[in-house]
Amino acid sequence: MVLNGRDIDADPQAVKRHRLLFRAIERRRHPPLRRTDITVTDEAAVKRAVKAAALGNAMEWFDFGIYSYLAVTIGHVFFPSGNDTVELLSSFATFAVSFLVRPIGGMVFGPLGDKIGRKKVLAVTMMMMAIGTFAIGLIPAYRTIGFWSPALLILFRLVQGFSTGGEYGGASTFIAEYAPDKRRGFFGSFLEFGTLAGYVCASGLVVILTVLLDDGQMDGWGWRIPFLAAGPLGAVGLYLRLRLDETPAFQHLEDSSSHAASEAASAVETTAKGDLKRIFKEYWPTLVLCICLVGAYNITDYMLLSYMPTYLTDELHYDDTHGLLILLCTMVVLMCVINQVGRLSDRVGRKPLLMSGMLGFFVLSIPAFLLVKGGSLWQVAIGMLMLGFSLVCLLGAMSAALPALFPTPVRYGSLSVGYNLSASLFGGTTPFVITALISAAGTDMMPAYYAMGAALVGVAAVAVMKETAREPLTGSPPSVATEEEADALVQEQNQVPWLKGRSQGAPVDGQETRE
């Protein structure tokens, strides 16, 4: 056990002789759970939080979707070279460049969200995302202003990347800290529902434009419409986020800190550099685990949802509209089941579903791509659904699993750093890397091999992660949906022997119990 901050090996005989003394010491370190310690969530507030967070995520992926689905057109408009492969690689390189600054955005917005609150930072990231995306729709083409056209495109992609560095970590933290412990998977799945909704809106809009406009109109002005649509969408998201209250977990953290003036002063004076140093020094094993999980998830996610239409068009010579319609139908199917996957993760745990998704990609990638290459509509549809159902196992559980890796005082910062480092290294580079690998290796099966390698890393990461379903977030009090559930939880904990009392609630950051 731990006494006065130091590990000691208690003599069993001494414990037997002085049972009351040791029990008093243990109860002082782990006081019984009181009714006032438990957060009873307001379902209406939870739904508002989920809606506001999911809309921001939808906007982020709407941007990624339209850029990916219009990659060929963007290559013609901003990087005209006469060589289709060079134009496509230039377009995907610009897609990837925004990911270079995502870790910087995460390192700025993440610790800031742990210091001043989740709500304020998420409002800023929403506003910056909307401005960056809207501005791209206003950039003149290369033939009009020459070099400044791709330069401005890169600039606004950097603005987007910097802002999205604080988006996913904050949005997933926001939902996780609002949701009751036993329904965190269900509510968290709406964040990834937003991901799919953003992609569906992007692909649907691009399909409509492709059908209604010819190539000259698309290259001339049609490509601008999806980017300009981000303006009003961002305004709605900003309004929803500004109406929210801070998360109960962060409010509890602030209330706890305010009891000691010196502790509060220390928190205020803490610099972002110091926060980052703490994250890398104290939580590096969990950070590595987060990077591995997110890397495997992002590679498979971007491969299917962002790169697949380009693969169907450029490598397998499908019609543009044909490929997008198949992907659109696949994503609609996934949207219909993702919340049920999140609900299932609350019942059976995050690990079984995450492991099923990773193994699905490892086992099914080659058969799925062979089916896609078959050419017929039913073969392509079945191949896409095989990959899609593997992906939805990851989407439905990941947004609840990742925030639970870190304690409340550093959750936003740690998750933003880990998520964006991984997204930069593996996610945003996926279309570019796969295109380059196909060109170098001369085989159009490279996407399958790349997904299988990512899945192997994911399998190892899921195997070592801790199960967190139906448990309080580390560093936060238990969170329940009803008053009756809170009373039952107190009664249950009071019936637990004193040595088991340490399991109630979650230890405050930095106060881990060791025996």
Order of alpha helices (4+ residues) and beta strands (2+ residues): beta-beta-alpha-alpha-beta-alpha-alpha-alpha-alpha-alpha-alpha-alpha-alpha-alpha-alpha-alpha-alpha-alpha-alpha-alpha-alpha-alpha-alpha-alpha-alpha-alpha-beta-alpha
